[in-house]
Amino acid sequence: MVTPQGEPGPLWGGKPPGPPSSTGSPSALRKSTAAGVVLSTGAAESASGHAAGPAGSARADGVTASVDTAPGDTDAGAPGPDGRYRDGTKRADKDAADTGMVTPQGKPGPLRGGGASGPPSSTGSSSALRKSTRADIINRAKKWVSAKVPYSMEKYWSDGYRQDCSGYVSMAWKLDANEWTGSLAKYGTRIARAELQPGDMLLFHNLANPSKGSHVTIFGGWTDYTHTHYTAYEQTPPHTRKQTTPMAYWTNSGKYVPYRYKGLATATDAGSGTGAGGSGAAAFPGARSFGPGVSNTYVTQLGRMLVDRGGRRFYKVGPGAGWGDADRRATQAFQKAQGWKGKEADGIPGPHTWRLLMNGTGRNIPVSGSGSTSGGSRGSGSHAAPAFPGRGHFRPGRSSSHVERLGRQLVKKGYGTYYTTGPGPRWTEADRRNVEAFQRAQGWRGSESDGYPGPETWRRLFA
């Protein structure tokens, strides 16, 4: 795990540290850490009803806290001279198993830093929270992704929020202060994973040792029908990212708990967001809410969602409450991106169009140099996945534009880990390993995940 701390040493510098004291045994250290958590987070935990306790103790919300024992997050101390930890894990193995995430969180504090960290600024009740829709949460999350905000536990971005994972969620949920993984839960309502919707969060707070694996992500929507992977918005080194991620995370997956923001606005509150209680996407307001002469908050909401999905070029001004040709053209472009034709792509949103936009699913509006869909000049075929060029292009020694196109799409989808340079037109082992990672993310095994793309791999990759 990448951390900002240096290696163990004496206070105030000076001579190299001596041998560990008798109190430095693993068991003693763990007891000391647990005690420190009780003392430093007691106020925050009691406010949320989560009583701090020893590893393995049951919390008030039903989550069992424990120290993770997976490689990369074990309490194994520093590696010895042979490069191995006390549990026998090699340094290289431990580093490879970790995601590179810096996990220690600062305590709750004011926006923009300054002064001593204080107690949480709110009791976490929904009445004390700012109302926010799902679309608003995701839009704020995307701003940091676009800006590639650098990760830091000490610095604050221009909007006043701390540049670590909990500061990121504090920003996306528009909280009044910078919270941490130990206090975020009280601003949400715990839900089942099956109920996750865009804008919810997945939180792992290691109560026994917060610096070991604690992390939080914003749920951006499922990426497959099996619900084994989702789009995660997260703040992690080197900067904010949006990436397809296994449910619930690469490590400590079973310990992540889903929460829904207590201040989630209903359709009545903001003309968007969710249904009553914030349990899901807002119901379709009806076709009469859209079209020539109509002006309401639903039109504004539609326009904002279309802009978020690639429709910015259609709007010279706005989006706004009054229905205009820009709304029709942007809606039509989104419908055609789904492969729809005729009346299904007439530029007037129906229940299916609305659901895809509200849930953040379906295909985005593709980039276009012309910036126009007027008169149906943009054929629906331009929005479909490119035709599979054949297996023969993806073999050792082969070189073509199809290989480079494949590589760029892998990077776009978050599967470019094995590229040190490129991607380029020549097929390499890095291409094969990245394709294999994508195939395994679909739940495929054996010959189905051999790293060589077939028609179904191609279709899903470009979907």
N, C-alpha and C positions, 0 to 999 in steps of 0.2 A: 504493500500500500504506500502510495506517495504521500508524504506528510511534510508539513513545514518545519517540523522540529529537527534539530540536529541529533547526533548520537549522544548517548548518556555521558555526562561529564560532571565535574565538581561545580558548585556554585561559584559565581564571580570569576570563572576562568581559573588560571593558575595551573598547578601541577596536574598531571593525569590522575584520574580517579583511582582510588585504591580498590582492593577486592570488595565484593558485595558484603554488606553487614549481615548479621544473623537474622535480621528482620526482613531481608530481601528475598525470601523464598517466594515461589509463585503463589502459594496459598495466602501468605501474609500480604503480598501485594494486592491480590484480588480483594481481600477483606478491606484493605485500606482504601482502594478505589471505590468500593461499594459505600463505605462510610462517607467518603467525600461527596458522592452523588447525593446521599441523604441530606448532608449539610448544605450543599450549594444549590440544590433544586427543590428543596422541601416546600418552599412557598409556592413555586410554580406548579408543582405536582399536586399539592393539596387543593389548589384552586381548580384544577381540572378533575379532581377526584381520583388521581392516579397516585397512590401511595408508593413512595420509593421503598424498595426492599431488596433483599439479597437475590442473587441469581436463582432463577427457577421459581420465584414467588409469583403468586397470582395477583394481577392488578385489578382495580375496580372495574375496568372496562372489559375484563375477561381475557386480556392478552397476557400470556405467560412470558415473563422476561427471562432471558437466558443468555449466556455468553456463547457466541457462535463458535462452532468447532470446525467450520469449513476451512480449507486451505485459503490463505490470504487474509483471514480474519481471526485466526486463533490467537490466544493470549500466550504466545510462545516466546516472548522476549527477543533479545538480539541474537543474530546468528553467531555461531562459534567460529573458530579459526578455519574449520573445514567447510564453512559456508552453509552449514545446516542449523536449523532451529532445534529447540529441545524436543519437539515432536518428531524430529527426523526429516522434516520437509526441507528441501534445498531452497536457498534464497531465490534462485532463478524460477523454481516452480511456484514459490509463493508470490513472487512479483508477477508472474504470468497469469496466475489465477485471479489476481486482483484487477479491478477495473481502472486503477489509477486515480480513484476518487479520494480526495482529502475529506475526512469525515468529521473531525472535531468541530463542534459548533460553538459560537459565542452565545452568551446568555441573552435573553430578551433585552432589547435596547431601543433607543429612539432612532428615528429616521436620520440619515446622514451622519450617524455616529456622534461623537462628542460627549463628554461627561461619562460618569460611571453608568454601567448597565443597571437598569432598574427592574422592578417587577413587571410582569405583563401589563400592558396598557389597558387591557379590557378583561372583563370576566368571561368573555367568549360567548355571551348570550347573543342570539340572532338580532335582538332589538338594538344592541349596541354596535352592530357591525354595519358597514356600508353595503348597500344592496348591489349585487353584481350578477349579470347573466352569464351563462356558459360561454356565449360568444365573446363577451367582454374578457373573461378569464383567459381564453385561448388567444385572443388578439394581443393581450398584454404579454403572455408567454412568448408569442412569436416575435415581439419587438426585440427581446434580448437575443433570440436566436439569430435574427437578421443582423443585429449589431455585434454578434459574437462577443458578448460581454466576458471579459477575462475572469476566471475564478479567483476569488480572494476572500479570506475570512476577516480581513481587516479593512478592505477598501469598500467604498460605497459608490454606486453608479449615480448618474446625474439625476435620477428620479428619487434618490435618497435611500434606496434599499441596499443592504449588504450583499456583496457579490458571492455568496455561497448558496448551497442548495436550499436552506430554509429561508434565507433572505429572498430568494427567487420566488418561492411559493408565497411568502408574505406579500411580495409585489403583485403576483398574479391574482391573488385573492384580495388585493388592495387593503391589507390590514393597516392599522394605524401605527404599527411599530414593527421592528425587525424581530421576529420570533426565532425560535430554534426548534430542533426536532423534539425536544422535551416539552414544548408548550403548544405546538401547532394543533395537536389533537383536539384541544378544547374549543377550537374555532370551527370544528366540523362535527358531523354526526356519523357515527360508524355505520357502514353499510356492508352488504355482501359483495364479493367480487363480481358476481353475476349481474349486479345492479350498476356497475360502473358506467359513467357517462363522461363525455369530454368536460374537463374542468374540475373533476374530482381529483383527489390526491392519493398516492400510495406511500405510506409512511412506515419506516422501520426506525424505532428509537430503542437502542440497546440500553435499557435502564441500568443494567449491571455495570456497563462501561461505555458511556456514550461515544467515546472516541474510537470504538471498535465497530465499524460497519454502519453506524447510523446514517440514514440518507432519506431523501424524500423526492418524489417525482410528481409531475402533473400528468394525469391520464388524458391522452389526446384522441382515443378511439381505438377500436379493435382493428387489426390489420388482416385478420383471416377469420373464416367462419367457425373455426374450431376454438376461438378465443384463447389461443395459447400465446399469442403475441399481440402487442399493442404499440401505439405510437407514444413514446415517452418524451415529454419536455422536461429537461433537467439542467441544473447548473453543476458542472463537473469539470475538472481540468481537461484541456486548457481553457475552454470557454463553453458558454451555453450551447446545448445541442438539442436537436429533434431527431430521434432515432427509433427504428423498430427494435423492440426490447422484449425478451421472454417474460411472460407473466410469472412472478411479479417483478423480478429483477435478476441480474446475472448471478448475484450471490445473495444469500440469506432470503431466498425467494419466499419460503414458507412463513417468514416473520413479518412481511409487509402487510399493513392493515389499510384497507380503503376507507376514506372519509369523504363526506360531501359537505361543502361549505355551508355553514348555518345561515349566512346572509344571502343565499342564492335567491335571486329575484324571480318571481312568478310572472306569467304572461300579463297578469293584471298590473303588476308593479311597473313593468318596463316595455310591455308590448313584445316581449321576447323571452328567451331563457328557457324556462321549464314550465311544466304543469304545476298544479297545486302541490305545495310541499317540496318542490324541486326534485321530484322522483324521476323525471325523464324529460324528453324534448317536448316543447309546447305543441299543442294540437294545431293542425293546419287551420288557419282562420277562415278559409273559404275562398273560392276563386273570385268572389265579388270584392274581396279586399285588394285586388290588383287589376290594373287596366286603365285605359284612358279616362281622365277626369277624376280618378281616385286619389285621395291624399290622406294618409294615416301613418301610424308608427310602424305598421307591418311592412309598408313599402320601404321605409328607412332601414328596417332590420334586414329585409331581403337584400337591399343594395349593399349593405355592409358585409353580409355573408358572401355575396358574389364577388366583391372586391377581395375578400380574404381568400377566395378560391381561384384567383387569377383574372378577375374581371375589371381590374383598375382601368385599363385602357379605354373602356367604354364610357367612363365618366369624366367629362371635362370639369364639371362642378358636382359636388355631392359625394355620395348619395344623399337624397333628401326624402321628405314625406310625400311629395307630389310625383305620381307615376309619370315617367317619361320614356322616350324611345331608347334611352340608354339602359333603363331597367329591362325593357323587352329584349334588347339585343344581348345583354349580358346573361339573362335567363336562358335565352335560346342557345347561346354558346355553351352554357353549362349542360343543358339538356342534350345537345348534340355530342358533348364530350362523353356522355353515358352510352352513346351509340343509338339514341332514339331518333326517329324520323317522323315526318308528317305532323299529325295533330299532337303527338307526344313531344314535339320540339317546336311548339308554336310561340314560345316566349312568355307564356302565362304560367306561373307556377301552379302545380297541382299537389296533391298530398305526397306523392312519391318524391317530387323535386324538393319540397319543403323538408321532408324527413331527412333526405341525404344532406341537405345544407345544415340543418339543425344538429345532426349527429356528427358532422365532419367526415362523412363517408362518401363513397363514390369517387369518380375521377375529377380532377381539377380542370379548369379551363386551360387549354394549351396555349403556349406562347404563339403569337402570330405577328408577322411583320406588317400585315395590312391593317390590323386593328378593326376589322369590320365583319359583321355577319349579316349585313343588310341584304334583303332579297334572297337569303339562303345561299350567298356566294361561297360560303365555307361549307364544303361537302362534309358529310358526317364521316366519310372514310378517313379524313385527315385527323380525326380524333381517336381512331381506334389504335390498338397496339400494332406496331409494325409487324409485317409478316415474318414468320420464322424463316431465316435464310437457309436452314439445313444444318445437320450435325457436322458435316465435313469441314465447315469453317472453324470449328473449335477443337482442333487437335494439335499436338506438338508439331512445331515447324510451320504451321499455317499462319498467314498474315493477311488481314483484310480490314476494311472499315467496320465490318460487323463485329469483330473482336473488340475494337475500340469503343464502339457504341454500347456493347454489352458491359464493358468495364466502367464506363461513365454512369450507366444506369445502376450498376452495383454500388458505386460510391454514393450516388444520390439516395439510394434506399438504405444506406448505412452499412453496406457489406463490402467496404474497401480496405478492411484491416490489413490484408496481406500485401497491399501495394506499397513498395518503398519509393517507386517512381511510377510515372504514368497515371492511369492506364494508357496503353498504346495499341497499335494495330497487330502486334505479334502475340500469339497465344503463348502464355507462360504458366508456370506452376502457380504463380500468384493468382492468375485468373481462375484456375481450376479450384483452388482452395477457397476463394471468395464465393464462387458459384456453389461449392459444396456447403458452405456456411448458410447460404440463402436456402438451399434445398432442405437442409436439416431444420431450418426455422419453419418450414412448412409441415414438419412432422414426418418427413420421409426418411427412410433408412435403407441400408444395403445398396443395391444397384440403382435405386431411385435417387440416391444422394452421392453419386460418384464424382460430381464436380463438372460433368459435361452437360451443357444445356440441351434440353429437348424442347418440343413445342409447348408443353405445359409450363416448364420452368420459364421459358421466354414470355409466355402470356402473362403469368403472374408477376414477373419482374417488371413488365412494362404496363401493368394495369394501373 
